[in-house]
Amino acid sequence: EVTRKSVDLNYGIFLQSVFDFLIVTLAIFISIKVANAFKHHAESTVEIVPPSEPTAEVKLLTEIRDLLRK
């Protein structure tokens, strides 16, 4: 009598691993996209204020400093 050894193909385990990997990568991708969107939104809402004119006191002190250097 001939005995045959059967080979089990565990493709179900492989497909489940691939599916789990895709879910994890999708979750990481979405979280990075959301984080970048928040970062971009925060950068765009910051207003750049030009420096104000120096006060009279600062101008006077600057003139005194320049005179002392001479």
All heavy atoms as TSV, in Angstrom:
chain	resi	resn	atom	element	x	y	z
A	1	GLU	N	N	0.843	-1.167	0.000
A	1	GLU	CA	C	0.000	0.000	0.000
A	1	GLU	C	C	0.899	1.244	0.000
A	1	GLU	O	O	1.860	1.327	0.738
A	1	GLU	CB	C	-0.883	-0.032	1.249
A	1	GLU	CG	C	-1.873	1.076	1.263
A	1	GLU	CD	C	-2.829	0.892	2.423
A	1	GLU	OE1	O	-3.269	-0.234	2.703
A	1	GLU	OE2	O	-3.083	1.912	3.051
A	2	VAL	N	N	0.516	2.217	-0.814
A	2	VAL	CA	C	1.289	3.439	-0.952
A	2	VAL	C	C	0.709	4.479	0.006
A	2	VAL	O	O	-0.486	4.721	0.009
A	2	VAL	CB	C	1.233	3.968	-2.393
A	2	VAL	CG1	C	1.967	5.285	-2.514
A	2	VAL	CG2	C	1.786	2.933	-3.354
A	3	THR	N	N	1.588	5.041	0.813
A	3	THR	CA	C	1.109	6.086	1.719
A	3	THR	C	C	1.574	7.440	1.180
A	3	THR	O	O	2.711	7.597	0.773
A	3	THR	CB	C	1.667	5.901	3.135
A	3	THR	OG1	O	3.079	5.911	3.082
A	3	THR	CG2	C	1.184	4.601	3.737
A	4	ARG	N	N	0.668	8.350	1.177
A	4	ARG	CA	C	0.998	9.684	0.710
A	4	ARG	C	C	0.974	10.640	1.907
A	4	ARG	O	O	0.063	10.581	2.728
A	4	ARG	CB	C	0.000	10.185	-0.324
A	4	ARG	CG	C	0.075	9.432	-1.596
A	4	ARG	CD	C	-0.827	10.068	-2.599
A	4	ARG	NE	N	-0.619	9.446	-3.890
A	4	ARG	CZ	C	-1.137	9.889	-4.995
A	4	ARG	NH1	N	-1.916	10.941	-4.983
A	4	ARG	NH2	N	-0.893	9.279	-6.132
A	5	LYS	N	N	1.956	11.480	1.926
A	5	LYS	CA	C	1.979	12.493	2.966
A	5	LYS	C	C	1.336	13.744	2.390
A	5	LYS	O	O	1.711	14.220	1.330
A	5	LYS	CB	C	3.402	12.791	3.412
A	5	LYS	CG	C	4.055	11.641	4.119
A	5	LYS	CD	C	5.409	12.015	4.618
A	5	LYS	CE	C	6.014	10.848	5.357
A	5	LYS	NZ	N	7.312	11.176	5.912
A	6	SER	N	N	0.356	14.218	3.075
A	6	SER	CA	C	-0.319	15.411	2.575
A	6	SER	C	C	0.443	16.657	3.037
A	6	SER	O	O	1.018	16.709	4.112
A	6	SER	CB	C	-1.760	15.468	3.066
A	6	SER	OG	O	-1.776	15.602	4.462
A	7	VAL	N	N	0.409	17.645	2.190
A	7	VAL	CA	C	1.071	18.912	2.490
A	7	VAL	C	C	-0.014	19.919	2.815
A	7	VAL	O	O	-0.929	20.147	2.026
A	7	VAL	CB	C	1.918	19.401	1.293
A	7	VAL	CG1	C	2.550	20.755	1.600
A	7	VAL	CG2	C	2.992	18.384	0.952
A	8	ASP	N	N	0.086	20.497	3.992
A	8	ASP	CA	C	-0.894	21.503	4.390
A	8	ASP	C	C	-0.425	22.864	3.890
A	8	ASP	O	O	0.697	23.290	4.173
A	8	ASP	CB	C	-1.047	21.558	5.913
A	8	ASP	CG	C	-1.691	20.296	6.459
A	8	ASP	OD1	O	-2.444	19.660	5.705
A	8	ASP	OD2	O	-1.430	19.978	7.636
A	9	LEU	N	N	-1.285	23.516	3.155
A	9	LEU	CA	C	-0.995	24.866	2.713
A	9	LEU	C	C	-1.713	25.819	3.663
A	9	LEU	O	O	-2.938	25.881	3.691
A	9	LEU	CB	C	-1.474	25.089	1.271
A	9	LEU	CG	C	-0.786	24.244	0.206
A	9	LEU	CD1	C	-1.414	24.500	-1.148
A	9	LEU	CD2	C	0.689	24.558	0.170
A	10	ASN	N	N	-0.938	26.527	4.424
A	10	ASN	CA	C	-1.511	27.435	5.413
A	10	ASN	C	C	-1.607	28.843	4.825
A	10	ASN	O	O	-1.039	29.788	5.329
A	10	ASN	CB	C	-0.661	27.441	6.684
A	10	ASN	CG	C	-0.717	26.110	7.394
A	10	ASN	OD1	O	-1.740	25.440	7.368
A	10	ASN	ND2	N	0.370	25.727	8.016
A	11	TYR	N	N	-2.323	28.970	3.748
A	11	TYR	CA	C	-2.446	30.282	3.109
A	11	TYR	C	C	-3.371	31.186	3.907
A	11	TYR	O	O	-3.308	32.406	3.785
A	11	TYR	CB	C	-2.921	30.161	1.664
A	11	TYR	CG	C	-4.236	29.461	1.481
A	11	TYR	CD1	C	-5.421	30.175	1.520
A	11	TYR	CD2	C	-4.295	28.086	1.262
A	11	TYR	CE1	C	-6.645	29.537	1.360
A	11	TYR	CE2	C	-5.502	27.448	1.095
A	11	TYR	CZ	C	-6.668	28.175	1.147
A	11	TYR	OH	O	-7.875	27.559	0.982
A	12	GLY	N	N	-4.221	30.637	4.716
A	12	GLY	CA	C	-5.099	31.461	5.545
A	12	GLY	C	C	-4.315	32.281	6.557
A	12	GLY	O	O	-4.596	33.460	6.780
A	13	ILE	N	N	-3.322	31.676	7.159
A	13	ILE	CA	C	-2.473	32.386	8.119
A	13	ILE	C	C	-1.689	33.484	7.407
A	13	ILE	O	O	-1.559	34.605	7.906
A	13	ILE	CB	C	-1.522	31.397	8.827
A	13	ILE	CG1	C	-2.329	30.394	9.654
A	13	ILE	CG2	C	-0.520	32.138	9.698
A	13	ILE	CD1	C	-1.500	29.258	10.213
A	14	PHE	N	N	-1.183	33.181	6.212
A	14	PHE	CA	C	-0.436	34.175	5.441
A	14	PHE	C	C	-1.328	35.349	5.056
A	14	PHE	O	O	-0.939	36.511	5.207
A	14	PHE	CB	C	0.155	33.526	4.188
A	14	PHE	CG	C	0.808	34.515	3.273
A	14	PHE	CD1	C	2.026	35.069	3.589
A	14	PHE	CD2	C	0.193	34.898	2.086
A	14	PHE	CE1	C	2.633	35.995	2.747
A	14	PHE	CE2	C	0.779	35.815	1.239
A	14	PHE	CZ	C	2.006	36.361	1.572
A	15	LEU	N	N	-2.520	35.061	4.573
A	15	LEU	CA	C	-3.435	36.140	4.183
A	15	LEU	C	C	-3.832	36.990	5.390
A	15	LEU	O	O	-3.940	38.221	5.278
A	15	LEU	CB	C	-4.680	35.564	3.499
A	15	LEU	CG	C	-4.455	34.964	2.110
A	15	LEU	CD1	C	-5.750	34.371	1.581
A	15	LEU	CD2	C	-3.908	36.013	1.169
A	16	GLN	N	N	-4.031	36.357	6.539
A	16	GLN	CA	C	-4.365	37.113	7.743
A	16	GLN	C	C	-3.203	38.007	8.159
A	16	GLN	O	O	-3.409	39.149	8.557
A	16	GLN	CB	C	-4.726	36.162	8.888
A	16	GLN	CG	C	-5.184	36.873	10.137
A	16	GLN	CD	C	-6.492	37.626	9.931
A	16	GLN	OE1	O	-7.399	37.131	9.287
A	16	GLN	NE2	N	-6.556	38.824	10.474
A	17	SER	N	N	-1.981	37.532	8.034
A	17	SER	CA	C	-0.808	38.344	8.368
A	17	SER	C	C	-0.680	39.535	7.428
A	17	SER	O	O	-0.381	40.660	7.858
A	17	SER	CB	C	0.460	37.503	8.303
A	17	SER	OG	O	0.414	36.467	9.238
A	18	VAL	N	N	-0.913	39.312	6.133
A	18	VAL	CA	C	-0.859	40.407	5.166
A	18	VAL	C	C	-1.953	41.422	5.466
A	18	VAL	O	O	-1.716	42.638	5.453
A	18	VAL	CB	C	-0.988	39.870	3.723
A	18	VAL	CG1	C	-1.186	40.996	2.732
A	18	VAL	CG2	C	0.233	39.043	3.357
A	19	PHE	N	N	-3.137	40.951	5.761
A	19	PHE	CA	C	-4.254	41.838	6.080
A	19	PHE	C	C	-3.961	42.662	7.339
A	19	PHE	O	O	-4.191	43.871	7.360
A	19	PHE	CB	C	-5.530	40.993	6.264
A	19	PHE	CG	C	-6.769	41.800	6.451
A	19	PHE	CD1	C	-7.298	42.555	5.410
A	19	PHE	CD2	C	-7.416	41.812	7.681
A	19	PHE	CE1	C	-8.447	43.299	5.590
A	19	PHE	CE2	C	-8.563	42.559	7.873
A	19	PHE	CZ	C	-9.081	43.306	6.819
A	20	ASP	N	N	-3.419	42.029	8.381
A	20	ASP	CA	C	-3.055	42.739	9.609
A	20	ASP	C	C	-1.979	43.791	9.332
A	20	ASP	O	O	-2.040	44.910	9.843
A	20	ASP	CB	C	-2.566	41.766	10.679
A	20	ASP	CG	C	-3.670	40.880	11.208
A	20	ASP	OD1	O	-4.859	41.225	11.020
A	20	ASP	OD2	O	-3.345	39.833	11.815
A	21	PHE	N	N	-0.992	43.430	8.517
A	21	PHE	CA	C	0.069	44.371	8.160
A	21	PHE	C	C	-0.504	45.583	7.436
A	21	PHE	O	O	-0.130	46.727	7.729
A	21	PHE	CB	C	1.111	43.662	7.284
A	21	PHE	CG	C	2.184	44.578	6.780
A	21	PHE	CD1	C	3.211	44.986	7.610
A	21	PHE	CD2	C	2.168	45.028	5.471
A	21	PHE	CE1	C	4.198	45.832	7.147
A	21	PHE	CE2	C	3.147	45.880	4.993
A	21	PHE	CZ	C	4.172	46.279	5.833
A	22	LEU	N	N	-1.415	45.369	6.503
A	22	LEU	CA	C	-2.017	46.477	5.760
A	22	LEU	C	C	-2.835	47.383	6.679
A	22	LEU	O	O	-2.815	48.614	6.530
A	22	LEU	CB	C	-2.887	45.944	4.620
A	22	LEU	CG	C	-2.121	45.275	3.475
A	22	LEU	CD1	C	-3.090	44.701	2.463
A	22	LEU	CD2	C	-1.161	46.249	2.824
A	23	ILE	N	N	-3.528	46.809	7.635
A	23	ILE	CA	C	-4.308	47.617	8.572
A	23	ILE	C	C	-3.387	48.487	9.422
A	23	ILE	O	O	-3.641	49.677	9.622
A	23	ILE	CB	C	-5.198	46.720	9.465
A	23	ILE	CG1	C	-6.327	46.124	8.628
A	23	ILE	CG2	C	-5.761	47.500	10.643
A	23	ILE	CD1	C	-7.174	45.133	9.378
A	24	VAL	N	N	-2.298	47.914	9.910
A	24	VAL	CA	C	-1.366	48.662	10.749
A	24	VAL	C	C	-0.704	49.778	9.942
A	24	VAL	O	O	-0.595	50.927	10.408
A	24	VAL	CB	C	-0.299	47.726	11.372
A	24	VAL	CG1	C	0.822	48.513	12.024
A	24	VAL	CG2	C	-0.950	46.794	12.367
A	25	THR	N	N	-0.266	49.477	8.718
A	25	THR	CA	C	0.374	50.513	7.901
A	25	THR	C	C	-0.615	51.621	7.545
A	25	THR	O	O	-0.239	52.795	7.510
A	25	THR	CB	C	0.987	49.925	6.631
A	25	THR	OG1	O	-0.010	49.201	5.900
A	25	THR	CG2	C	2.149	49.017	6.950
A	26	LEU	N	N	-1.862	51.274	7.284
A	26	LEU	CA	C	-2.871	52.287	6.986
A	26	LEU	C	C	-3.113	53.184	8.203
A	26	LEU	O	O	-3.217	54.403	8.062
A	26	LEU	CB	C	-4.182	51.624	6.551
A	26	LEU	CG	C	-5.319	52.567	6.189
A	26	LEU	CD1	C	-4.968	53.373	4.942
A	26	LEU	CD2	C	-6.605	51.790	5.974
A	27	ALA	N	N	-3.157	52.601	9.377
A	27	ALA	CA	C	-3.365	53.385	10.596
A	27	ALA	C	C	-2.193	54.334	10.841
A	27	ALA	O	O	-2.385	55.503	11.197
A	27	ALA	CB	C	-3.546	52.458	11.799
A	28	ILE	N	N	-0.979	53.865	10.635
A	28	ILE	CA	C	0.197	54.720	10.804
A	28	ILE	C	C	0.187	55.838	9.766
A	28	ILE	O	O	0.457	56.999	10.076
A	28	ILE	CB	C	1.495	53.888	10.726
A	28	ILE	CG1	C	1.599	52.963	11.943
A	28	ILE	CG2	C	2.725	54.781	10.623
A	28	ILE	CD1	C	2.726	51.964	11.861
A	29	PHE	N	N	-0.144	55.506	8.511
A	29	PHE	CA	C	-0.190	56.501	7.439
A	29	PHE	C	C	-1.208	57.598	7.756
A	29	PHE	O	O	-0.914	58.785	7.640
A	29	PHE	CB	C	-0.542	55.812	6.121
A	29	PHE	CG	C	-0.716	56.762	4.972
A	29	PHE	CD1	C	0.382	57.316	4.353
A	29	PHE	CD2	C	-1.978	57.088	4.525
A	29	PHE	CE1	C	0.231	58.191	3.295
A	29	PHE	CE2	C	-2.148	57.960	3.468
A	29	PHE	CZ	C	-1.040	58.518	2.847
A	30	ILE	N	N	-2.392	57.204	8.197
A	30	ILE	CA	C	-3.442	58.189	8.500
A	30	ILE	C	C	-3.029	59.056	9.686
A	30	ILE	O	O	-3.235	60.273	9.675
A	30	ILE	CB	C	-4.785	57.481	8.756
A	30	ILE	CG1	C	-5.310	56.900	7.440
A	30	ILE	CG2	C	-5.804	58.427	9.370
A	30	ILE	CD1	C	-6.539	56.037	7.586
A	31	SER	N	N	-2.426	58.459	10.719
A	31	SER	CA	C	-2.022	59.251	11.882
A	31	SER	C	C	-0.932	60.255	11.515
A	31	SER	O	O	-0.935	61.390	12.007
A	31	SER	CB	C	-1.558	58.347	13.022
A	31	SER	OG	O	-0.413	57.618	12.632
A	32	ILE	N	N	-0.013	59.892	10.632
A	32	ILE	CA	C	1.028	60.827	10.198
A	32	ILE	C	C	0.416	61.943	9.364
A	32	ILE	O	O	0.785	63.116	9.508
A	32	ILE	CB	C	2.137	60.082	9.430
A	32	ILE	CG1	C	2.938	59.215	10.392
A	32	ILE	CG2	C	3.057	61.056	8.699
A	32	ILE	CD1	C	3.949	58.317	9.731
A	33	LYS	N	N	-0.544	61.611	8.489
A	33	LYS	CA	C	-1.210	62.638	7.686
A	33	LYS	C	C	-1.950	63.633	8.580
A	33	LYS	O	O	-1.902	64.843	8.350
A	33	LYS	CB	C	-2.193	62.002	6.693
A	33	LYS	CG	C	-1.547	61.223	5.585
A	33	LYS	CD	C	-0.841	62.128	4.629
A	33	LYS	CE	C	-1.777	62.507	3.512
A	33	LYS	NZ	N	-1.114	63.240	2.440
A	34	VAL	N	N	-2.632	63.141	9.603
A	34	VAL	CA	C	-3.362	64.016	10.521
A	34	VAL	C	C	-2.394	64.899	11.301
A	34	VAL	O	O	-2.625	66.101	11.469
A	34	VAL	CB	C	-4.255	63.186	11.472
A	34	VAL	CG1	C	-4.799	64.031	12.606
A	34	VAL	CG2	C	-5.383	62.536	10.694
A	35	ALA	N	N	-1.281	64.326	11.769
A	35	ALA	CA	C	-0.290	65.103	12.512
A	35	ALA	C	C	0.308	66.202	11.632
A	35	ALA	O	O	0.478	67.338	12.079
A	35	ALA	CB	C	0.813	64.184	13.045
A	36	ASN	N	N	0.603	65.879	10.373
A	36	ASN	CA	C	1.141	66.889	9.462
A	36	ASN	C	C	0.107	67.966	9.168
A	36	ASN	O	O	0.467	69.139	9.025
A	36	ASN	CB	C	1.614	66.249	8.163
A	36	ASN	CG	C	2.924	65.504	8.337
A	36	ASN	OD1	O	3.680	65.759	9.264
A	36	ASN	ND2	N	3.184	64.578	7.440
A	37	ALA	N	N	-1.158	67.603	9.072
A	37	ALA	CA	C	-2.202	68.594	8.823
A	37	ALA	C	C	-2.322	69.548	10.006
A	37	ALA	O	O	-2.456	70.763	9.820
A	37	ALA	CB	C	-3.536	67.893	8.565
A	38	PHE	N	N	-2.269	69.021	11.226
A	38	PHE	CA	C	-2.316	69.883	12.413
A	38	PHE	C	C	-1.098	70.799	12.463
A	38	PHE	O	O	-1.206	71.977	12.802
A	38	PHE	CB	C	-2.398	69.064	13.695
A	38	PHE	CG	C	-3.771	68.554	14.002
A	38	PHE	CD1	C	-3.959	67.244	14.385
A	38	PHE	CD2	C	-4.874	69.383	13.921
A	38	PHE	CE1	C	-5.229	66.764	14.680
A	38	PHE	CE2	C	-6.143	68.920	14.215
A	38	PHE	CZ	C	-6.321	67.602	14.595
A	39	LYS	N	N	0.075	70.252	12.130
A	39	LYS	CA	C	1.294	71.050	12.153
A	39	LYS	C	C	1.217	72.164	11.118
A	39	LYS	O	O	1.565	73.312	11.402
A	39	LYS	CB	C	2.495	70.151	11.885
A	39	LYS	CG	C	3.818	70.862	11.935
A	39	LYS	CD	C	4.958	69.901	11.684
A	39	LYS	CE	C	6.286	70.628	11.674
A	39	LYS	NZ	N	7.385	69.742	11.325
A	40	HIS	N	N	0.759	71.841	9.924
A	40	HIS	CA	C	0.638	72.850	8.865
A	40	HIS	C	C	-0.386	73.906	9.247
A	40	HIS	O	O	-0.182	75.094	9.003
A	40	HIS	CB	C	0.262	72.184	7.543
A	40	HIS	CG	C	0.094	73.155	6.419
A	40	HIS	ND1	N	1.158	73.830	5.872
A	40	HIS	CD2	C	-1.001	73.582	5.755
A	40	HIS	CE1	C	0.717	74.630	4.922
A	40	HIS	NE2	N	-0.591	74.492	4.832
A	41	HIS	N	N	-1.483	73.479	9.857
A	41	HIS	CA	C	-2.516	74.421	10.273
A	41	HIS	C	C	-1.986	75.359	11.362
A	41	HIS	O	O	-2.262	76.554	11.358
A	41	HIS	CB	C	-3.756	73.677	10.774
A	41	HIS	CG	C	-4.862	74.579	11.221
A	41	HIS	ND1	N	-5.583	75.348	10.346
A	41	HIS	CD2	C	-5.349	74.854	12.452
A	41	HIS	CE1	C	-6.477	76.057	11.026
A	41	HIS	NE2	N	-6.351	75.772	12.308
A	42	ALA	N	N	-1.204	74.830	12.290
A	42	ALA	CA	C	-0.649	75.649	13.367
A	42	ALA	C	C	0.358	76.652	12.815
A	42	ALA	O	O	0.419	77.794	13.266
A	42	ALA	CB	C	0.016	74.762	14.419
A	43	GLU	N	N	1.140	76.242	11.812
A	43	GLU	CA	C	2.123	77.154	11.224
A	43	GLU	C	C	1.438	78.257	10.432
A	43	GLU	O	O	1.908	79.379	10.397
A	43	GLU	CB	C	3.075	76.390	10.322
A	43	GLU	CG	C	4.053	75.508	11.062
A	43	GLU	CD	C	4.897	74.670	10.138
A	43	GLU	OE1	O	4.643	74.688	8.912
A	43	GLU	OE2	O	5.806	73.998	10.626
A	44	SER	N	N	0.320	77.956	9.793
A	44	SER	CA	C	-0.338	78.949	8.961
A	44	SER	C	C	-1.119	79.968	9.786
A	44	SER	O	O	-1.398	81.057	9.305
A	44	SER	CB	C	-1.278	78.269	7.958
A	44	SER	OG	O	-2.333	77.637	8.640
A	45	THR	N	N	-1.472	79.633	11.029
A	45	THR	CA	C	-2.241	80.565	11.850
A	45	THR	C	C	-1.354	81.529	12.628
A	45	THR	O	O	-1.847	82.497	13.179
A	45	THR	CB	C	-3.149	79.809	12.837
A	45	THR	OG1	O	-2.337	78.968	13.656
A	45	THR	CG2	C	-4.185	78.997	12.109
A	46	VAL	N	N	-0.057	81.276	12.665
A	46	VAL	CA	C	0.857	82.158	13.384
A	46	VAL	C	C	1.108	83.392	12.522
A	46	VAL	O	O	1.504	83.298	11.377
A	46	VAL	CB	C	2.196	81.445	13.685
A	46	VAL	CG1	C	3.194	82.401	14.294
A	46	VAL	CG2	C	1.955	80.263	14.601
A	47	GLU	N	N	0.833	84.572	13.105
A	47	GLU	CA	C	1.051	85.810	12.378
A	47	GLU	C	C	2.462	86.315	12.645
A	47	GLU	O	O	2.956	86.269	13.765
A	47	GLU	CB	C	0.053	86.880	12.834
A	47	GLU	CG	C	-1.375	86.587	12.450
A	47	GLU	CD	C	-2.304	87.714	12.869
A	47	GLU	OE1	O	-1.824	88.849	13.035
A	47	GLU	OE2	O	-3.481	87.432	13.042
A	48	ILE	N	N	3.082	86.794	11.599
A	48	ILE	CA	C	4.412	87.366	11.726
A	48	ILE	C	C	4.236	88.868	11.898
A	48	ILE	O	O	3.759	89.558	11.004
A	48	ILE	CB	C	5.278	87.045	10.498
A	48	ILE	CG1	C	5.448	85.536	10.369
A	48	ILE	CG2	C	6.617	87.751	10.604
A	48	ILE	CD1	C	6.173	85.105	9.120
A	49	VAL	N	N	4.616	89.350	13.068
A	49	VAL	CA	C	4.465	90.763	13.393
A	49	VAL	C	C	5.793	91.451	13.109
A	49	VAL	O	O	6.831	91.035	13.638
A	49	VAL	CB	C	4.066	90.947	14.871
A	49	VAL	CG1	C	3.940	92.412	15.222
A	49	VAL	CG2	C	2.785	90.190	15.158
A	50	PRO	N	N	5.777	92.485	12.272
A	50	PRO	CA	C	7.041	93.184	12.017
A	50	PRO	C	C	7.513	93.893	13.280
A	50	PRO	O	O	6.713	94.293	14.118
A	50	PRO	CB	C	6.679	94.181	10.918
A	50	PRO	CG	C	5.210	94.355	11.001
A	50	PRO	CD	C	4.664	93.069	11.544
A	51	PRO	N	N	8.818	94.044	13.422
A	51	PRO	CA	C	9.314	94.701	14.627
A	51	PRO	C	C	8.834	96.143	14.685
A	51	PRO	O	O	8.795	96.846	13.675
A	51	PRO	CB	C	10.840	94.628	14.493
A	51	PRO	CG	C	11.109	94.269	13.088
A	51	PRO	CD	C	9.880	93.626	12.538
A	52	SER	N	N	8.471	96.565	15.873
A	52	SER	CA	C	7.944	97.907	16.043
A	52	SER	C	C	9.091	98.927	16.048
A	52	SER	O	O	10.255	98.582	16.223
A	52	SER	CB	C	7.136	98.010	17.336
A	52	SER	OG	O	7.977	97.715	18.429
A	53	GLU	N	N	8.742	100.172	15.872
A	53	GLU	CA	C	9.720	101.266	15.893
A	53	GLU	C	C	10.312	101.367	17.291
A	53	GLU	O	O	9.590	101.294	18.281
A	53	GLU	CB	C	8.996	102.561	15.517
A	53	GLU	CG	C	9.902	103.751	15.306
A	53	GLU	CD	C	10.752	103.631	14.055
A	53	GLU	OE1	O	10.342	102.956	13.104
A	53	GLU	OE2	O	11.836	104.237	14.056
A	54	PRO	N	N	11.631	101.546	17.402
A	54	PRO	CA	C	12.225	101.661	18.740
A	54	PRO	C	C	11.715	102.912	19.450
A	54	PRO	O	O	11.432	103.926	18.822
A	54	PRO	CB	C	13.723	101.751	18.486
A	54	PRO	CG	C	13.923	101.758	17.027
A	54	PRO	CD	C	12.616	101.580	16.354
A	55	THR	N	N	11.631	102.815	20.741
A	55	THR	CA	C	11.151	103.942	21.536
A	55	THR	C	C	12.196	105.053	21.548
A	55	THR	O	O	13.360	104.856	21.163
A	55	THR	CB	C	10.852	103.500	22.979
A	55	THR	OG1	O	12.075	103.055	23.568
A	55	THR	CG2	C	9.822	102.400	23.020
A	56	ALA	N	N	11.777	106.219	22.005
A	56	ALA	CA	C	12.681	107.363	22.078
A	56	ALA	C	C	13.844	107.079	23.019
A	56	ALA	O	O	14.986	107.483	22.767
A	56	ALA	CB	C	11.916	108.598	22.535
A	57	GLU	N	N	13.570	106.348	24.087
A	57	GLU	CA	C	14.623	106.012	25.051
A	57	GLU	C	C	15.679	105.125	24.405
A	57	GLU	O	O	16.886	105.318	24.595
A	57	GLU	CB	C	13.995	105.316	26.261
A	57	GLU	CG	C	14.982	104.972	27.350
A	57	GLU	CD	C	14.288	104.311	28.532
A	57	GLU	OE1	O	13.381	104.929	29.114
A	57	GLU	OE2	O	14.686	103.180	28.846
A	58	VAL	N	N	15.231	104.142	23.618
A	58	VAL	CA	C	16.162	103.236	22.957
A	58	VAL	C	C	16.986	104.001	21.924
A	58	VAL	O	O	18.201	103.776	21.793
A	58	VAL	CB	C	15.394	102.059	22.306
A	58	VAL	CG1	C	16.320	101.215	21.457
A	58	VAL	CG2	C	14.713	101.215	23.368
A	59	LYS	N	N	16.371	104.912	21.199
A	59	LYS	CA	C	17.110	105.725	20.224
A	59	LYS	C	C	18.173	106.560	20.917
A	59	LYS	O	O	19.316	106.656	20.450
A	59	LYS	CB	C	16.142	106.638	19.458
A	59	LYS	CG	C	15.275	105.912	18.462
A	59	LYS	CD	C	14.372	106.905	17.748
A	59	LYS	CE	C	13.420	106.197	16.801
A	59	LYS	NZ	N	12.523	107.137	16.130
A	60	LEU	N	N	17.809	107.185	22.038
A	60	LEU	CA	C	18.759	108.002	22.781
A	60	LEU	C	C	19.915	107.165	23.302
A	60	LEU	O	O	21.087	107.550	23.194
A	60	LEU	CB	C	18.045	108.710	23.936
A	60	LEU	CG	C	18.904	109.615	24.807
A	60	LEU	CD1	C	19.474	110.765	23.993
A	60	LEU	CD2	C	18.104	110.141	25.975
A	61	LEU	N	N	19.620	106.003	23.858
A	61	LEU	CA	C	20.680	105.131	24.360
A	61	LEU	C	C	21.582	104.644	23.227
A	61	LEU	O	O	22.794	104.487	23.417
A	61	LEU	CB	C	20.072	103.945	25.113
A	61	LEU	CG	C	19.437	104.270	26.462
A	61	LEU	CD1	C	18.713	103.055	27.013
A	61	LEU	CD2	C	20.475	104.768	27.432
A	62	THR	N	N	21.022	104.394	22.054
A	62	THR	CA	C	21.816	103.982	20.910
A	62	THR	C	C	22.759	105.107	20.493
A	62	THR	O	O	23.940	104.851	20.190
A	62	THR	CB	C	20.889	103.606	19.738
A	62	THR	OG1	O	19.978	102.592	20.170
A	62	THR	CG2	C	21.694	103.076	18.560
A	63	GLU	N	N	22.264	106.330	20.485
A	63	GLU	CA	C	23.115	107.466	20.137
A	63	GLU	C	C	24.240	107.632	21.153
A	63	GLU	O	O	25.403	107.882	20.781
A	63	GLU	CB	C	22.277	108.761	20.069
A	63	GLU	CG	C	21.371	108.827	18.877
A	63	GLU	CD	C	20.523	110.089	18.899
A	63	GLU	OE1	O	20.841	111.044	19.646
A	63	GLU	OE2	O	19.516	110.110	18.157
A	64	ILE	N	N	23.936	107.496	22.437
A	64	ILE	CA	C	24.958	107.601	23.470
A	64	ILE	C	C	26.008	106.497	23.291
A	64	ILE	O	O	27.211	106.749	23.385
A	64	ILE	CB	C	24.317	107.544	24.869
A	64	ILE	CG1	C	23.452	108.780	25.101
A	64	ILE	CG2	C	25.378	107.397	25.960
A	64	ILE	CD1	C	22.604	108.716	26.356
A	65	ARG	N	N	25.574	105.284	23.030
A	65	ARG	CA	C	26.504	104.172	22.819
A	65	ARG	C	C	27.422	104.463	21.645
A	65	ARG	O	O	28.633	104.248	21.720
A	65	ARG	CB	C	25.717	102.872	22.572
A	65	ARG	CG	C	26.613	101.669	22.366
A	65	ARG	CD	C	25.929	100.524	21.692
A	65	ARG	NE	N	25.528	100.953	20.343
A	65	ARG	CZ	C	24.608	100.339	19.632
A	65	ARG	NH1	N	23.971	99.292	20.111
A	65	ARG	NH2	N	24.322	100.760	18.410
A	66	ASP	N	N	26.835	104.957	20.540
A	66	ASP	CA	C	27.647	105.240	19.360
A	66	ASP	C	C	28.653	106.356	19.634
A	66	ASP	O	O	29.794	106.316	19.151
A	66	ASP	CB	C	26.739	105.609	18.180
A	66	ASP	CG	C	25.904	104.426	17.712
A	66	ASP	OD1	O	26.284	103.282	18.030
A	66	ASP	OD2	O	24.884	104.650	17.025
A	67	LEU	N	N	28.247	107.386	20.404
A	67	LEU	CA	C	29.160	108.474	20.741
A	67	LEU	C	C	30.296	107.995	21.641
A	67	LEU	O	O	31.434	108.428	21.504
A	67	LEU	CB	C	28.404	109.615	21.415
A	67	LEU	CG	C	27.479	110.427	20.503
A	67	LEU	CD1	C	26.669	111.425	21.340
A	67	LEU	CD2	C	28.288	111.167	19.445
A	68	LEU	N	N	29.986	107.075	22.552
A	68	LEU	CA	C	31.021	106.556	23.438
A	68	LEU	C	C	32.023	105.677	22.696
A	68	LEU	O	O	33.181	105.588	23.080
A	68	LEU	CB	C	30.386	105.774	24.591
A	68	LEU	CG	C	29.688	106.620	25.657
A	68	LEU	CD1	C	28.978	105.714	26.650
A	68	LEU	CD2	C	30.681	107.509	26.367
A	69	ARG	N	N	31.585	105.030	21.644
A	69	ARG	CA	C	32.497	104.202	20.851
A	69	ARG	C	C	33.523	105.061	20.120
A	69	ARG	O	O	34.630	104.622	19.865
A	69	ARG	CB	C	31.722	103.357	19.840
A	69	ARG	CG	C	31.067	102.156	20.452
A	69	ARG	CD	C	30.510	101.252	19.387
A	69	ARG	NE	N	29.870	100.096	20.011
A	69	ARG	CZ	C	29.089	99.263	19.379
A	69	ARG	NH1	N	28.827	99.454	18.103
A	69	ARG	NH2	N	28.561	98.245	20.011
A	70	LYS	N	N	33.147	106.270	19.760
A	70	LYS	CA	C	34.059	107.176	19.038
A	70	LYS	C	C	35.038	107.718	19.984
A	70	LYS	O	O	35.907	107.900	20.425
A	70	LYS	CB	C	33.294	108.322	18.395
A	70	LYS	CG	C	32.402	107.857	17.282
A	70	LYS	CD	C	31.701	109.040	16.671
A	70	LYS	CE	C	30.752	108.592	15.565
A	70	LYS	NZ	N	30.060	109.684	14.969
